Amino acid sequence: MTNDLSPGEQLLGINDVELCVQTFGDPAHPAILLVDGATASMLWWETELCQRIARAGRFVIRYDNRDTGRSTSYPAGQPGYAYPDFATDALGILDALGIERAHVVCRSMSGGIGLLLGVDHPDRVESLTFVSTSTGADGLPPSSDALSAIPANPDPADPGAVVDFVVASAKACSGGSPYFDESAVRGLVERDVVRTQDLAAMLGNHYAMSFDGSARDWAAIKAPTLVVHGDLDPVCPLPHGEAVHAAVPGAELLILAGAGHDLPKPLWDVFVPALCQHTEGGRP
């Protein structure tokens, strides 16, 4: 991997680990903290998307979770953390940047981080946005058979094989979206693989950690909440997003037509204005 930090990146010492954080825009503007899901580094919140949100008058923060990108990595199969630690990391980033309250945007597996923050730390959360996530309630439809197209885990010692695997996974998770851009995704994955501390840890450790202590009641969320979900999502089919919408009092639902488990660039013209409207001002 390369250890050279990109412009705007910094390594912050938080909770006895180092987390790589990058910001966009004016720190005086309302803060939006972007939290991504399993195995995903900050790069999956694309730079152009972050810049577009920042130009709309927001201070955008993205970061590498543990075992992704340039943040602290653990031996493969031995994550030295549990899921609730990810919520503590998010708070630590806000503390390090001097931010009292933030609009928190959580995608996929990190939806539970937003849940923990919203219920346990409502004083730090201005609003919540859940993207492509689920309540995990019984009775929701399983993932689509389309995910069977994902190949077996690659040899982490072969970066090219890892790139091919992640690209194939992203394509399957797009749910056949007409907006899936394989060339752009491959370029992102190639950049991501180069900057990742340990590919074996990235591929597996988030799935190996304990989720004990992370259960909360979605109805206990008080922050204004926006739920964003693609109608082609094969990982968490649309009823999962609808369940989040139904579970959080007063939540709003934005269905992205033609999107899978991702936020494809052609739909940013829908997503960004909705996010900016949702994060306009603060709670009384």
Secondary structure, DSSP 8 states (H G I E B T S, - for coil): ------TTEEEEEETTEEEEEEEES-TTS-EEEEE--TT--GGGS-HHHHHHHHHTT-EEEEE--TTSTTS----TT--S-BHHHHHHHHHHHHHHTT-S-EEEEEEGGGHHHHHHHHHH-GGGEEEEEEES-----TT-----GGGGGS-----TT-HHHHHHHHHHHHHHHTTT-TT--HHHHHHHHHHHHHH-S-HHHHHHHHHHSB-TT----GGG--S-EEEEEETT-SSS-HHHHHHHHHHSTT-EEEEETT--SS--GGGHHHHHHHHHHHTSS---
